[in-house]
């Protein structure tokens, strides 16, 4: 390619972005083609409109009398609810979606975070833990549970290669679907001009966790799921190995209520805990980020001493497919603006990045549920190399959970580290039915 396509040059000039072509003459043919492909995919009018919002005040919460705590369903599902969820799984009506676009940079790892080992005895990676849960569900209910793996440009190739090398952890290859979330360019905060990571390459970054939902529609996956008979998508994040993937009781409650969106909740116990909370705002479910929750509201307590706004979000949701089709229609989710320093060809720049948030979908649901789940059973996120939410705390949480299962079945662990493979048991009741006669834990033990 020797010349800039005239229509592209015209569009860039019309939006004041022609500076991105300044190094055209010095670019190699392959770099020219790559730059044109990047630019051709941009909606420059949308970027310009987003930039014009840079000085708008952050959306404030409505008055306190319009905000209420969400009604919480108890942690234990009824027999009817569990049976309904199991029926949905037997019908092949549920898919699992794991958000896995992040790298393990904060963990000192340059691979996708899903490849980080968390098994306290086995060393199993996050991807293995989740994939084996899906495989165990598929075997239990006699129908494949599709596993949708959302990646980013930084993790896509490594993630696909890892699953291939591990033979998809026993899952059938057609039942594992990889798709990438979208990206958005950053612009200079002072001018709105596109930024270059290097000559001939725009600086782009993933478009936020809400991009998971829009990518489902843009890649055609929503249509594929519908054709396959999938009616509900279970959404969770790769960094939480405790999550009960496609929990039948949760699925059954969602189905019986005719809910469009259902969310699990862990109880926030201290006002200052840095976790978003679910609240009912004008009767709609909404997540309020901890940084946006006024201190006086965070500290409110019920007569029994519990926090009024205690419904912490572990980012575990269940969405109906028709609901996802509606919220991912063009304009369904709005971009948020974030001011961040980014590395560019000319050094670090004060930039604006544009991100979609998955929780912006929740207020669009006409019918919704919030269901409590014990933190010790379902929430141990891996975020940091040391301290809270680190490999040490995650592995300790897994050991504590599985030791509880064994001891409830009459097998003391004597403080030894224990781990239960999802392929052996997904819960305490299943483990109790499969414990070998005379089992004794005399050291680090991996049951599989």
Secondary structure, 3 states (H helix, E strand, C coil): CCCCCHHHHHHHHHCCCHHHHCCHHHCCHHHHHHHHHHHHCCCHHHHHHHHCCCCCCCCCCCCHHHEEECCCECCCCCHHHHHHHHHHHHCCCEEEEEECCCECHHHCCCCEHHHCECCCCCCCEHHHHHHHHHHHHHHHHCCCCCEEEEECCCCHHHHHHHHHHCHHHHCCHHHEEEEECCEEECEECCCCCECEEECCEECEEECCCCHHHHHHHHCCHHHHHHHHCCCEEEEEECCECCCCCCCHHHHHHHHHCCCCEEEEEEECCCCCCCCCEEEEECCEEEEECHHHCCHHHHCCECCCCCECCCEEEEEEEEEEHHHHHHHCCCCCCCCEEEEEEEEECCEEEEEEEEECCHHHHHHHCCCEEEEECCHHHHCCECCECCCCCEHHHHHHHHHHHHHHHHHHCCCCCCCCCEEECCCCCCCHHHHHHHCCCCCCCCCCEEEC
